Amino acid sequence: MTTRESGRSLRIADFLRDEIAQIAQRHMRDPRVGMVSVNEVKVSRDLSYADIYVSSLAAQTETARQELIAVLNGAAGFFRSELAKRHTMRTTPRLRFHYDDVPERGQRLDALIDRALRDDQGRASLESASNEARSVDGQA
């Protein structure tokens, strides 16, 4: 892929991400969709497919996530026709929606890191107190 082609793919992916987010927010009438974040769009080299990675705070369970993706994939034709009205490309990529759990995984990793740091600080203060007690015992 040349730099020119990759630049074009990135511009198309950015365009699709912004427009799909706007369409989902303003034109989707399905209550199962709610507030959806479009996190990333990857466009195939030949621009025939676009993989859209979404997340939602409302989809807390795996079942809710699967239902959200099923609804979005079911509405892919609607999204595609709306997109076709908003661009001048020869064709509009076929859309495939996927759930992106990276935001949730990031929050869990942050919580684990915070807990590990607290545990390390707790151990360090216990060791410090233990060393002080030994040094006081040794001086007496």
N, CA, C and O of each residue as an XYZ file, in Angstrom:
560
protein
N       0.863     -1.171      0.000
C       0.000      0.000      0.000
C       0.903      1.227      0.000
O       1.812      1.339      0.823
N       0.652      2.127     -0.910
C       1.453      3.340     -0.979
C       0.993      4.318      0.089
O      -0.072      4.166      0.687
N       1.823      5.319      0.311
C       1.476      6.348      1.296
C       0.198      7.052      0.895
O      -0.634      7.385      1.739
N       0.047      7.277     -0.399
C      -1.157      7.944     -0.885
C      -2.398      7.118     -0.585
O      -3.411      7.645     -0.126
N      -2.307      5.792     -0.855
C      -3.449      4.911     -0.580
C      -3.743      4.833      0.907
O      -4.905      4.872      1.310
N      -2.704      4.722      1.731
C      -2.945      4.620      3.177
C      -3.515      5.929      3.710
O      -4.356      5.909      4.608
N      -3.075      7.061      3.176
C      -3.637      8.340      3.571
C      -5.106      8.428      3.220
O      -5.914      8.934      3.999
N      -5.446      7.932      2.040
C      -6.845      7.939      1.616
C      -7.676      7.035      2.523
O      -8.766      7.417      2.949
N      -7.171      5.846      2.820
C      -7.891      4.923      3.704
C      -8.117      5.547      5.067
O      -9.193      5.406      5.649
N      -7.108      6.237      5.580
C      -7.256      6.885      6.892
C      -8.289      8.005      6.839
O      -9.089      8.157      7.762
N      -8.275      8.780      5.774
C      -9.269      9.863      5.646
C     -10.674      9.286      5.554
O     -11.606      9.814      6.160
N     -10.825      8.210      4.801
C     -12.142      7.572      4.669
C     -12.574      6.987      6.007
O     -13.736      7.110      6.393
N     -11.648      6.354      6.715
C     -11.966      5.775      8.028
C     -12.399      6.871      9.002
O     -13.365      6.697      9.746
N     -11.689      7.991      8.996
C     -12.068      9.111      9.874
C     -13.442      9.654      9.504
O     -14.264      9.928     10.379
N     -13.688      9.809      8.208
C     -14.989     10.285      7.739
C     -16.094      9.334      8.195
O     -17.114      9.767      8.731
N     -15.881      8.031      7.978
C     -16.888      7.037      8.362
C     -17.129      7.052      9.868
O     -18.276      6.988     10.312
N     -16.060      7.136     10.657
C     -16.206      7.157     12.123
C     -17.083      8.329     12.562
O     -18.015      8.157     13.348
N     -16.778      9.511     12.050
C     -17.545     10.699     12.440
C     -19.003     10.621     11.983
O     -19.918     10.933     12.745
N     -19.205     10.208     10.748
C     -20.568     10.163     10.202
C     -21.410      9.073     10.850
O     -22.587      9.292     11.136
N     -20.829      7.909     11.084
C     -21.580      6.814     11.720
C     -21.976      7.210     13.140
O     -23.093      6.930     13.575
N     -21.073      7.854     13.856
C     -21.408      8.322     15.211
C     -22.568      9.303     15.155
O     -23.477      9.243     15.983
N     -22.539     10.199     14.190
C     -23.607     11.190     14.048
C     -24.936     10.530     13.656
O     -25.987     10.879     14.195
N     -24.888      9.597     12.739
C     -26.105      8.900     12.311
C     -26.697      8.114     13.483
O     -27.908      8.143     13.705
N     -25.843      7.411     14.231
C     -26.318      6.619     15.370
C     -26.960      7.521     16.421
O     -27.973      7.161     17.021
N     -26.374      8.680     16.638
C     -26.874      9.585     17.671
C     -28.157     10.275     17.243
O     -29.075     10.422     18.050
N     -28.238     10.699     15.997
C     -29.357     11.542     15.572
C     -30.472     10.814     14.827
O     -31.615     11.271     14.839
N     -30.164      9.699     14.185
C     -31.156      9.098     13.301
C     -31.596      7.689     13.686
O     -32.579      7.188     13.140
N     -30.898      7.044     14.605
C     -31.307      5.704     15.029
C     -32.487      5.825     15.981
O     -32.434      6.580     16.953
N     -33.522      5.100     15.708
C     -34.719      5.164     16.546
C     -34.846      3.946     17.465
O     -35.762      3.872     18.284
N     -33.937      3.010     17.326
C     -33.989      1.779     18.113
C     -33.490      2.057     19.533
O     -32.346      2.476     19.705
N     -34.324      1.831     20.556
C     -33.915      2.122     21.934
C     -32.780      1.215     22.428
O     -32.123      1.537     23.418
N     -32.547      0.100     21.757
C     -31.469     -0.804     22.175
C     -30.090     -0.241     21.856
O     -29.089     -0.702     22.404
N     -30.032      0.748     20.978
C     -28.740      1.312     20.590
C     -28.251      2.312     21.623
O     -27.101      2.224     22.054
N     -29.076      3.251     22.033
C     -28.672      4.216     23.061
C     -27.455      5.012     22.637
O     -27.260      5.305     21.457
N     -26.637      5.358     23.627
C     -25.415      6.129     23.375
C     -24.285      5.172     23.009
O     -23.794      4.415     23.847
N     -23.892      5.220     21.763
C     -22.833      4.355     21.257
C     -21.621      5.207     20.925
O     -21.746      6.274     20.325
N     -20.458      4.735     21.315
C     -19.210      5.400     20.939
C     -18.585      4.624     19.792
O     -18.407      3.409     19.877
N     -18.261      5.321     18.738
C     -17.552      4.706     17.616
C     -16.071      4.936     17.888
O     -15.567      6.048     17.731
N     -15.382      3.881     18.296
C     -14.000      4.002     18.740
C     -12.994      3.959     17.596
O     -11.990      4.670     17.614
N     -13.269      3.122     16.606
C     -12.301      2.957     15.523
C     -13.007      2.418     14.292
O     -13.996      1.692     14.390
N     -12.483      2.784     13.137
C     -12.962      2.240     11.871
C     -11.742      1.797     11.086
O     -10.783      2.553     10.933
N     -11.781      0.569     10.588
C     -10.714      0.049      9.731
C     -11.321     -0.255      8.375
O     -12.286     -1.012      8.269
N     -10.749      0.341      7.342
C     -11.257      0.179      5.985
C     -10.350     -0.804      5.250
O      -9.127     -0.735      5.364
N     -10.961     -1.724      4.493
C     -10.171     -2.681      3.724
C      -9.382     -1.951      2.643
O      -9.720     -0.830      2.263
N      -8.351     -2.585      2.165
C      -7.466     -1.983      1.179
C      -8.226     -1.531     -0.066
O      -7.957     -0.458     -0.606
N      -9.174     -2.351     -0.520
C      -9.933     -2.004     -1.733
C     -11.166     -1.145     -1.425
O     -11.969     -0.864     -2.316
N     -11.312     -0.732     -0.163
C     -12.397      0.138      0.295
C     -13.784     -0.496      0.147
O     -14.789      0.214      0.114
N     -13.839     -1.813      0.058
C     -15.141     -2.467     -0.086
C     -15.794     -2.771      1.257
O     -17.015     -2.913      1.330
N     -15.005     -2.874      2.313
C     -15.527     -3.160      3.651
C     -14.971     -2.171      4.662
O     -13.862     -1.656      4.514
N     -15.762     -1.922      5.681
C     -15.305     -1.121      6.812
C     -15.722     -1.840      8.090
O     -16.900     -2.137      8.292
N     -14.757     -2.114      8.938
C     -15.029     -2.714     10.238
C     -15.121     -1.592     11.259
O     -14.175     -0.828     11.448
N     -16.274     -1.504     11.914
C     -16.552     -0.428     12.858
C     -16.548     -1.013     14.267
O     -17.292     -1.948     14.564
N     -15.700     -0.452     15.129
C     -15.573     -0.924     16.502
C     -16.263      0.081     17.420
O     -15.887      1.252     17.478
N     -17.280     -0.401     18.136
C     -18.105      0.456     18.977
C     -18.099     -0.041     20.415
O     -17.772     -1.195     20.695
N     -18.468      0.857     21.313
C     -18.682      0.472     22.713
C     -19.855      1.284     23.241
O     -20.259      2.286     22.650
N     -20.388      0.830     24.365
C     -21.526      1.508     24.969
C     -21.508      1.264     26.469
O     -21.302      0.140     26.926
N     -21.723      2.323     27.222
C     -21.793      2.174     28.671
C     -23.045      1.419     29.091
O     -23.080      0.823     30.168
N     -24.076      1.440     28.243
C     -25.325      0.756     28.561
C     -25.203     -0.759     28.400
O     -25.973     -1.509     28.999
N     -24.250     -1.210     27.602
C     -24.083     -2.646     27.347
C     -23.105     -3.222     28.372
O     -21.915     -3.373     28.092
N     -23.614     -3.538     29.545
C     -22.770     -4.011     30.641
C     -22.518     -5.516     30.603
O     -21.502     -5.990     31.113
N     -23.430     -6.259     30.006
C     -23.278     -7.714     29.975
C     -22.926     -8.168     28.562
O     -23.125     -7.439     27.591
N     -22.408     -9.365     28.468
C     -22.061     -9.925     27.160
C     -23.301    -10.061     26.284
O     -23.235     -9.836     25.076
N     -24.428    -10.427     26.884
C     -25.686    -10.539     26.135
C     -26.094     -9.186     25.559
O     -26.500     -9.098     24.401
N     -25.985     -8.137     26.365
C     -26.338     -6.787     25.897
C     -25.406     -6.347     24.779
O     -25.842     -5.698     23.828
N     -24.131     -6.694     24.882
C     -23.167     -6.341     23.830
C     -23.497     -7.062     22.531
O     -23.477     -6.465     21.455
N     -23.801     -8.348     22.642
C     -24.156     -9.125     21.445
C     -25.421     -8.573     20.795
O     -25.512     -8.490     19.570
N     -26.391     -8.198     21.617
C     -27.631     -7.639     21.081
C     -27.363     -6.302     20.377
O     -27.911     -6.038     19.307
N     -26.528     -5.474     20.980
C     -26.171     -4.191     20.370
C     -25.532     -4.403     19.002
O     -25.902     -3.740     18.033
N     -24.588     -5.312     18.922
C     -23.904     -5.573     17.650
C     -24.879     -6.154     16.636
O     -24.813     -5.812     15.455
N     -25.784     -7.028     17.076
C     -26.787     -7.587     16.161
C     -27.684     -6.481     15.610
O     -28.002     -6.473     14.420
N     -28.093     -5.549     16.468
C     -28.945     -4.438     16.027
C     -28.190     -3.564     15.032
O     -28.731     -3.196     13.989
N     -26.935     -3.229     15.355
C     -26.153     -2.371     14.459
C     -25.876     -3.060     13.119
O     -25.965     -2.429     12.065
N     -25.545     -4.336     13.159
C     -25.321     -5.056     11.894
C     -26.616     -5.171     11.101
O     -26.597     -5.148      9.870
N     -27.745     -5.297     11.804
C     -29.038     -5.320     11.127
C     -29.368     -3.984     10.480
O     -30.081     -3.932      9.478
N     -28.850     -2.906     11.052
C     -29.085     -1.566     10.514
C     -27.958     -1.109      9.589
O     -27.932      0.053      9.186
N     -27.032     -1.996      9.247
C     -25.885     -1.625      8.406
C     -26.330     -1.051      7.071
O     -25.700     -0.127      6.557
N     -27.407     -1.586      6.500
C     -27.919     -1.056      5.237
C     -28.416      0.375      5.384
O     -28.194      1.211      4.508
N     -29.086      0.649      6.488
C     -29.542      2.008      6.774
C     -28.346      2.952      6.892
O     -28.338      4.028      6.293
N     -27.330      2.545      7.673
C     -26.125      3.360      7.821
C     -25.464      3.596      6.461
O     -25.042      4.707      6.140
N     -25.387      2.536      5.683
C     -24.718      2.631      4.379
C     -25.454      3.592      3.448
O     -24.823      4.384      2.748
N     -26.779      3.527      3.438
C     -27.532      4.438      2.564
C     -27.412      5.881      3.051
O     -27.343      6.801      2.235
N     -27.387      6.093      4.370
C     -27.182      7.439      4.902
C     -25.789      7.964      4.547
O     -25.621      9.134      4.202
N     -24.805      7.086      4.636
C     -23.437      7.487      4.284
C     -23.334      7.846      2.808
O     -22.636      8.791      2.439
N     -24.029      7.090      1.966
C     -23.979      7.332      0.520
C     -24.476      8.736      0.177
O     -24.040      9.328     -0.810
N     -25.373      9.258      0.980
C     -25.893     10.609      0.747
C     -24.888     11.684      1.152
O     -25.018     12.841      0.750
N     -23.880     11.301      1.951
C     -22.990     12.286      2.556
C     -21.592     12.325      1.945
O     -20.745     13.086      2.414
N     -21.331     11.532      0.920
C     -19.995     11.545      0.326
C     -20.083     11.457     -1.186
O     -21.155     11.256     -1.756
N     -18.931     11.612     -1.820
C     -18.888     11.583     -3.287
C     -18.071     10.410     -3.808
O     -17.695     10.396     -4.980
N     -17.791      9.433     -2.965
C     -17.036      8.258     -3.413
C     -17.887      7.444     -4.388
O     -19.116      7.526     -4.380
N     -17.220      6.666     -5.216
C     -17.920      5.842     -6.197
C     -18.805      4.804     -5.512
O     -19.946      4.582     -5.920
N     -18.280      4.180     -4.485
C     -19.064      3.185     -3.735
C     -18.939      3.468     -2.242
O     -18.011      4.136     -1.786
N     -19.889      2.947     -1.513
C     -19.853      3.051     -0.054
C     -19.466      1.683      0.491
O     -20.069      0.679      0.109
N     -18.482      1.622      1.367
C     -18.059      0.315      1.904
C     -19.198     -0.399      2.624
O     -20.081      0.237      3.200
N     -19.164     -1.720      2.584
C     -20.084     -2.518      3.397
C     -19.611     -2.415      4.833
O     -18.412     -2.459      5.109
N     -20.564     -2.277      5.745
C     -20.230     -2.034      7.146
C     -20.386     -3.298      7.974
O     -21.367     -4.031      7.852
N     -19.386     -3.534      8.824
C     -19.438     -4.655      9.767
C     -19.128     -4.098     11.149
O     -18.061     -3.528     11.378
N     -20.072     -4.270     12.062
C     -19.918     -3.729     13.411
C     -19.358     -4.792     14.348
O     -19.706     -5.969     14.262
N     -18.484     -4.347     15.244
C     -17.860     -5.213     16.242
C     -17.872     -4.475     17.574
O     -17.773     -3.249     17.613
N     -17.994     -5.226     18.665
C     -17.924     -4.589     19.980
C     -16.459     -4.431     20.366
O     -15.668     -5.365     20.234
N     -16.111     -3.257     20.838
C     -14.741     -2.935     21.233
C     -14.695     -2.851     22.752
O     -15.202     -1.896     23.341
N     -14.089     -3.848     23.387
C     -14.044     -3.843     24.852
C     -12.759     -3.226     25.391
O     -12.470     -3.350     26.581
N     -11.995     -2.575     24.546
C     -10.749     -1.946     24.986
C     -10.999     -0.913     26.094
O     -10.251     -0.900     27.072
N     -12.022     -0.044     25.983
C     -12.227      0.917     27.084
C     -12.463      0.234     28.432
O     -11.918      0.666     29.449
N     -13.272     -0.830     28.446
C     -13.525     -1.535     29.715
C     -12.269     -2.240     30.210
O     -11.974     -2.232     31.405
N     -11.532     -2.850     29.284
C     -10.287     -3.519     29.687
C      -9.305     -2.503     30.243
O      -8.592     -2.795     31.203
N      -9.256     -1.321     29.656
C      -8.368     -0.267     30.141
C      -8.724      0.146     31.557
O      -7.840      0.338     32.392
N     -10.025      0.283     31.832
C     -10.450      0.647     33.185
C     -10.084     -0.443     34.188
O      -9.641     -0.152     35.299
N     -10.275     -1.714     33.782
C      -9.914     -2.815     34.685
C      -8.413     -2.838     34.941
O      -7.978     -3.061     36.071
N      -7.610     -2.605     33.885
C      -6.159     -2.580     34.062
C      -5.739     -1.427     34.957
O      -4.853     -1.593     35.795
N      -6.351     -0.268     34.800
C      -6.051      0.869     35.673
C      -6.344      0.526     37.131
O      -5.558      0.843     38.024
N      -7.480     -0.121     37.362
C      -7.846     -0.503     38.728
C      -6.843     -1.509     39.293
O      -6.461     -1.411     40.459
N      -6.413     -2.477     38.475
C      -5.428     -3.463     38.938
C      -4.087     -2.799     39.244
O      -3.437     -3.138     40.232
N      -3.679     -1.868     38.408
C      -2.416     -1.157     38.647
C      -2.501     -0.349     39.928
O      -1.570     -0.356     40.733
N      -3.619      0.352     40.121
C      -3.801      1.133     41.347
C      -3.739      0.238     42.579
O      -3.113      0.591     43.579
N      -4.395     -0.928     42.504
C      -4.395     -1.857     43.638
C      -2.986     -2.375     43.910
O      -2.573     -2.469     45.065
N      -2.245     -2.710     42.851
C      -0.873     -3.198     43.019
C       0.011     -2.124     43.650
O       0.835     -2.423     44.515
N      -0.160     -0.881     43.218
C       0.622      0.213     43.804
C       0.298      0.393     45.284
O       1.200      0.581     46.100
N      -0.997      0.336     45.633
C      -1.392      0.456     47.046
C      -0.794     -0.691     47.867
O      -0.291     -0.481     48.970
N      -0.858     -1.918     47.307
C      -0.291     -3.073     48.019
C       1.215     -2.899     48.225
O       1.734     -3.181     49.305
N       1.914     -2.432     47.183
C       3.359     -2.215     47.295
C       3.671     -1.144     48.341
O       4.610     -1.295     49.123
N       2.892     -0.072     48.357
C       3.110      0.987     49.334
C       2.843      0.465     50.749
O       3.557      0.810     51.692
N       1.809     -0.368     50.885
C       1.508     -0.957     52.192
C       2.637     -1.850     52.667
O       3.017     -1.794     53.836
N       3.188     -2.685     51.766
C       4.314     -3.552     52.127
C       5.548     -2.727     52.481
O       6.266     -3.036     53.432
N       5.779     -1.676     51.705
C       6.950     -0.833     51.958
C       6.843     -0.170     53.326
O       7.843     -0.085     54.039
N       5.676      0.295     53.708
C       5.531      0.939     55.021
C       5.656     -0.094     56.140
O       6.195      0.224     57.200
N       5.172     -1.326     55.933
C       5.341     -2.377     56.937
C       6.815     -2.737     57.107
O       7.292     -2.909     58.228
N       7.531     -2.850     55.991
C       8.956     -3.169     56.061
C       9.720     -2.046     56.750
O      10.628     -2.299     57.541
N       9.353     -0.816     56.452
C      10.005      0.332     57.075
C       9.779      0.312     58.588
O      10.709      0.536     59.364
N       8.549      0.044     58.998
C       8.232     -0.008     60.434
C       8.983     -1.157     61.098
O       9.475     -1.018     62.218
N       9.070     -2.285     60.409
C       9.778     -3.447     60.942
C      11.266     -3.140     61.088
O      11.866     -3.498     62.102
N      11.867     -2.491     60.110
C      13.285     -2.139     60.175
C      13.552     -1.135     61.288
O      14.579     -1.222     61.961
N      12.646     -0.184     61.494
C      12.803      0.784     62.578
C      12.746      0.084     63.930
O      13.509      0.409     64.840
N      11.829     -0.885     64.056
C      11.700     -1.612     65.322
C      12.973     -2.405     65.600
O      13.416     -2.457     66.748
N      13.575     -3.026     64.580
C      14.803     -3.780     64.768
C      15.962     -2.862     65.174
O      16.771     -3.206     66.036
N      16.023     -1.701     64.543
C      17.120     -0.797     64.866
C      16.976     -0.235     66.285
O      17.971     -0.010     66.973
N      15.754     -0.016     66.706
C      15.539      0.460     68.088
C      15.904     -0.648     69.066
O      16.530     -0.381     70.092
N      15.518     -1.904     68.762
C      15.855     -3.034     69.629
C      17.367     -3.229     69.693
O      17.905     -3.564     70.748
N      18.046     -3.025     68.586
C      19.488     -3.226     68.542
C      20.237     -2.153     69.333
O      21.333     -2.423     69.824
N      19.687     -0.959     69.471
C      20.347      0.124     70.195
C      20.137      0.000     71.701
O      20.956      0.495     72.477
N      19.090     -0.631     72.115
C      18.768     -0.679     73.537
C      19.567     -1.679     74.282
O      19.399     -1.826     75.492
